[in-house]
Amino acid sequence: MVEVPGDNQELKPLLYPFYQNYPKKILSKYRWWRNQRVSKKLPLLNRTGGWLTVINRLGARGDTLITANVIKCIKDIYHNLKINCITPFSELIRYDPSIDSINKPETFYSFDSSYFELIVRNEQNENIVCHNLKRLGIEEYTYKSSFHLMKSEIEWAKKQVHDFPKPVIAISTKSKESVKNWPVENWSETIDCLSRKYTIIQLGDSTEPEFNDLERYAGKLNMRESASILSRCQLFVGPDSLLMHVANGLDLKSVIIFGNARPVNCLGYPENVNLTGSSDSRGSWFHDGYGSVEEDLEATSEISPKQVLQEIDKLLSN
């Protein structure tokens, strides 16, 4: 069976099949062999204006923007290369100028944007974009997300926040992985303090917990609408999630509550304030249902509301 990014079967026809039976299996093996050496082919593809498909192999929403980051770094070196991106969440990269096509059939030469190897070896320091580019023989990289909004989306967001009487902060309190989540009681205390000076907009999906003293947009907006709202905020506070990548792509100051759920050196943007647990703990790559996550939950819990509030004040006073 063909592996599909994000387990999304509607993308299956876009992916090059690996034939199991001869004689077509010979062609599949030949293509696989050639793609093992795709780094050697990039200069030629660049000279001829050839195509490379980059697949968001892990398939998550945030990984779509990581994949777009990888593509931009490739295009910074190979300006004439044309790149097709396959991802389940095409709307997130719809207007990215570095991407020449989205969800067209996989080309002969293709590359998986992934960091499985980092997860397997519990890597603590190698950046995820750097890791991908090294596999293509590219040493130079910039870990910086990009998110491109239409003028109409920005104007819509301006109208949404126009009547709020205080400066606007956006929060999202949940990730799909419970190991990344800060305790709800900590959020309640933080929101209570912030609401005295700021209008707080809560983004995310319908599973976000309910709080007082904020404007709840959670579960009411699609991903692009959430990004549009973020573009009108002064700060984002939340876990390692899609909105962390979107906020970075909009150059929005952010306080990210990592705890020790993920290695900050691999995933954290240097522009952000990335809060971790105790210095003697190491970030893990555990997911719900795999491994023991108790220590990671404790490391997230030990980040106090006072610490988060202090970092918010520092960022907004600059």
N, C-alpha and C positions, 0 to 999 in steps of 0.2 A: 504494500500500500504506500502511496506517495505521502510523505510527511508534509503536512500543511501548517503554515505559520498560524499560531493561535488556535489550531485545531478547527479552523474555519473551512468547512467543506466547499464553500462557494469559490474559494481560491484554487481548489484542486486542478481545474483545467488550465490554469495559468502556469503551472509548474511542469518543468521538463520531466517526462516519465522515465523511470529506470526500468527498462524492459527486462523481464525475468527469463525469457526464452530466446534461444538462438533462432535466426541469425541476428535479430534486432538487439540482443544483449551485447553483441560485439560493438555496436554503435554506442550503446550506453557506457560500456567500459572505456571506450576511446574518449568519449566526451568527459567522463570522470577523470581520466588520466590527464587530459589537456587542462582541465580546470584546477588540478592539483598544482599546476605551474602558471596559474593566471597572473601572478605577479610579474613574470617574465614577458607576458603578452601585453601588459598595459601600455608600454611605450609605443608599440606598433598600433594598438587600437586607438591611441591618442592621435598619432600621426594621420591615421586614415579616417578619423571621426567615427570610429566603431562604437559598438554598444556593449555595455556591461549591465547585467541585472544584479541589484543588491536586494537580498531578501531579509526582511525582518523575521529571522527564524524563531526567536523566542515569542514573538507575536503579541506581547502586551502593549498597552497604550503608551506607556512611558518609553518602551523599547522602540516605538515608531520614531520618536524624536531623537533617541540615541542613534538610530539608523540614519536619520537625516543628517545628524552631526558627522557621522562617518562619511557619508556621501559628499558633504561640503568639503571635508578635508581631502578626499580623493580628487575632487574637481579643482582644488587649490593647486594641486601638482599637475594634474592632467586636464588642462583647460578645454581641450577639444573632445574629450571623451563624452559620449552620451550615456546617461544612466537612467535605467528603468528601475523603479522601486516597487516591490511587491510587499504589501502589508495589509492586515485586516482593517486598519484604521486610516484609510486614505484621506479622510477629511482633515486630519491633523496636519498634513503636509501639502494640502491642495495647492497652495500658492508659493511653494518653495522654489525660488529661481534656480537652485542648484540641481533640481530634479527634472529630467526631460520628459519622462512619462511615468505614470503610476498605474500599476496593476495591468500592464500589457503582458502578453505571454513571455515567459522566461527566455532570454537569449542564450545562444550557445555558450558564451562565457558568462558565468555568474559567480556570486560570492555571498555567503551567509554572514550577515551581521549577527553575531552571537557572542556570548561570553561563558559558554558551558564550561570551558576549561578552567576559568577562574573560580567557578562554583565548586567544581570537583576537587580542586587542590586547596580550597578555602583561602584563596589569595587575599592578602591584606593591603597591598600597596600598588599593584599595577592598574592604571586607569583603563576603563572598559573601552574607550575609543582608541587609546594607544594600542591596546591589545589587538583590536581588529586591524588597525593599519599596519602593524608589524607583520601580520600574516600576508599582507599585500606588498611587503618590502618598503613601506613608507615609514620613515622615522619621525617626520615633523607632523605635529598635530596640535589642534586647539580644542580643548574641552569646553565648548560653549554652545548651548542650545540656540535655535532660532525659531521664532514663531511669527508667521506672516499673516496679518489681518487685513481685510478689505476696509476701505474708508467707510463704507456703509456699516460695517460691524462696529467700528470705533464710535461712529455717531450714535448708533443704537445704545451703546454702553454709556455714553455721556448722558443721554436722557434718563437712563436707569438710575444714575447716581446724582443727578442734578440737584435734587431737593434734599439730599442728606445734609444735616446741619453741621456735622463734624467731619474731620479728615477720615478717609475710608481705609480700613484694614480688611484684608480677606483672610479667612481661615478655612482649613479643611482638617477634620479631626481623625479621619479613618483612611487606612490603606486596605487593600484586599487581603493583606497578610496581617493577622492579628499581632504577630511579633513586632510589627513596626509601630503599633498604636500606643499613644500616651494615655494614661488613665483618664476616664471621663471626669472624675472629681478634680483632677488638675486643670483640665480645660475649663470647668465651671468656675474655679477660682480665678483663672487668668482672664476669662471673659468678663467676669464681674469687675475686675480692676480696669481692664481696657475700655469698657463701655462708658466710663466716666469722661474719657477724653476723646474717644473715637467712635465712629460708626463701624460696626463689625458686620461684614457680609460673610455668611457661611456658604461655602461651595461644596461640591461633592455630589454623591448620589443619594437616593432616598433612604439608605441605611444609616446615614449620619444621625447621631443622637440629637435630641432636641434640647435647646438651651434658651434661657431668657436673655433679654437685652441685646438682641442682634437681629439682623435682617436675614431670614432664611431663604436662600436660593437653592439649597441642596435638593436634588431630585427634580428641579423645575427647569434646568437648562441643559442643552447639549454641550458637547465638549468645546465647540467653537464659541458658543455664547459665554461659557465660563471663562474662556481665554479673553474674550472681549471685556468682560467685567474686570478681570485682573488688570487689564491695561489701564484702567482708571483708578487703581488703588495705589496707596503709598507703600504698602508692605504686604507680604504673604507670610503666614505662619502655618506650618503643617508638617506631616511626615514625608519620608521618601516616597513619592508617588508621582503620577502624571503631572499634577499641578506644580510640583517642584520644577519639573523640566519646562513646563509652559512659562512659569514665572521667570525662570532664567532666560528663556527665549525672548521675553518681553523686557529684559533688563530691569526687572522688579526686585528690589531688595527683599531678602527672605531670611527667616529664621526657620531652620529645618531641624526637627526633633528626631535625630537618628537613633539615640540610645546606642545600643550595640547590635542592632538588628542587621545592619549591613556595614561593610568596611567603608568609612568615609573617604579614604584615599582612592578607592576604586570608583565611587559613585558621586561623592559630594562635589558640588561646584565651589571653587575657591572664592567666588564672589559672595557666597552666602555665609551666614553664621550657622555652622553645623554643630549641633549639640550632641555630645556623646556621653556614655556612662563613665564610670571610673577609669582612670588611666591604665590600670592593670588588667582591664578587660579588653578583649579583642572583638572586633566586629565579626559576625558570622554570616553565612549564606543560608541559614536554616529557613525552610518554608514550613507552613502549617502542615502537620502530618508527617514531617520528616525531621528526625533528630529531636534532641531535647532543647526546648526554647526557654526554659524557666530562667536561666541566667540572663538571657537577652531581655526578657520582660522586666526583670529586676533592674537591669541597667537603664532601661527606658524610664521606669518608675522613679529612679533616683534623681532624675532631672526635675528640679523643683519649679513651680510657677514663678517664684521670685527670680530664679535664674533666667527664665524665658522673658519675663517683664523687663529685667535689666538690659538684656540684649536688644529688645525692641526699642527701649528708650535711647540706647546708644545709637542705633541705626537711624532713628527718626530725628535725633538731635543734630546729626551731621548734615 
